[in-house]
């Protein structure tokens, strides 16, 4: 994290060439999930742009151990699978568990 590429002063560059542009608008996540990254790596410049109706709709779920903090660490053993033409992996067991929490 001490490398120039992770600089927080806005003048980040690679080898003195083109500056690196940090994406600072997040349209997917709840603010609580992004807080650590925002504090540590974005100098609190990360903007939470996701629709609150979507990101906060499970805050009162009985499944959450801490209300209004939608983060759960749940270990699961599954198998990473991939469709033949896709570079992306997926895990059916993980997806099923996420679905359980969200219903």
PyMOL commands that set and color helices and strands:
alter all, ss='L'
color gray80, all
select helices_A, chain A and resi 4-6+31-41+52-55+92-102
alter helices_A, ss='H'
color red, helices_A
select strands_A, chain A and resi 25-26+47-48
alter strands_A, ss='S'
color yellow, strands_A
deselect
rebuild
show_as cartoon
